[in-house]
Amino acid sequence: MKKATGEIENPKSKIQNWAVVVFLLWGAGCGYRFSGTEKGLPADVRAVFVESFVNSSPDVGIESEITLALKSEFRRQGRLRVVDRIEQADAVLSGVVRAFESHVLSANRRDEALQYEVALVVDMSLRRRVSNELLWRAQGTRLAEIYSGSRGAVVTSSSDFARGTLNSTDVRRLTDVQLTETSSQEARGRLIDRLARELHQRILELF
């Protein structure tokens, strides 16, 4: 059928146009950015003051470990200078530990724990010190690590085991209770280090 303008309607063209619209909407919903729209940390933000985290979890001391890990990560990377007094800062980083908890991930037929998962949930925000303008915020950021609850669940060839302090002899020597406690502490350390690295990167990209 011909249109009033004399042009021939092309059904395939209409389908392609709809496909483009759907792709754009899908991309926006998933948080993708297109070329030229990236937004990073403002150039005038060079120094940051890291406030002590607020701890809303029952784990005593987790907030201090996270605060120290973040400061160490900023110093190690060198993109932002960490200052000791808030009046020296261009921006202030603050956060809340919402949860830090562990639960059984898998068990054997006798209901003995084989693996545990430890999870950390935090809220964070970065604001300009003078104007209090919100530059970046992340709510409900969750990271998790898995650790062994018995010697039979330990994979000595894994990369996580290689990064830990235990060796194959330790695994054979320790009881399941001792192994679980040691593995739990190592998982805690890995989790806090991961949080510091990932949040540092997200702050630089304001993502």
MOZIJO-V757196 format. One record per helix or strand of 2 or more residues. SS is the DSSP state (@ for helix, = for strand). FROM is the first residue (numbers start at 1). TO is the last residue. If there is no record, write none. Layout:
{{SS/FROM/TO} {SS/FROM/TO}}
This chain:
{{@/11/29} {=/47/50} {=/54/55} {@/62/77} {=/81/82} {@/86/88} {=/91/107} {=/113/128} {=/134/148} {@/151/153} {@/159/163} {@/168/173} {@/176/205}}
